């Protein structure tokens, strides 16, 4: 019971969405068991469940990253990360790939 006090608002929203889904499934199960059939139970809109949202979750890493970049005072204290160098293919590796592809094309043309 004490864990409920330490929950964030996002966790509470997710818990409420799960509870709504459970209630909808219980209602659907009760309808099936009562013999009402699937058509009467499926009349409830499925898209109305608040847990099914498209896009990024609120508080995703991208939003945190964007807010961190907007504050210039924090950027002076944080060390700058080095970008990885773009990987280059050696001429020998490229030649091997070209030769293998030409062999595949020749095999495909020979089969026709």
Residue, then its C-alpha position, 0 to 999 in steps of 0.5 A: x500500500x505504501x508503494x502508491x504514494x511513491x508513484x509518478x503521475x505517468x505511472x498512475x495514468x498507466x495503472x488507470x489505463x490497465x485497470x480500464x482494460x481489465x474492466x473492459x475485458x471482464x465485461x466482455x467475459x461476462x457477456x460471453x458467459x451470459x450467452x449474449x454473444x460476441x456482437x453485443x459485447x463488441x459494441x463498445x468502442x475499442x479505440x476509446x481505451x486511454x492506454x492505446x496511444x500512438x507516438x512517443x510516450x510522454x517523457x521519452x528520452x528525446x524530449x528530455x534531450x531536447x530540453x537539456x539542449x535548450x538550457x545553455x547553463x547546463x551545457x557548459x558543465x556537461x562534457x561534450x560527447x565525441x561523434x563517432x567517425x563515419x566508417x569507411x569501406x576499404x577498396x579491397x572490401x568493396x572489390x570483394x563485394x562487387x565481385x560477389x555481386x557480379x557472380x550472383x548476376x552471372x549465375x542468375x542470367x545463366x539460369x534463365 
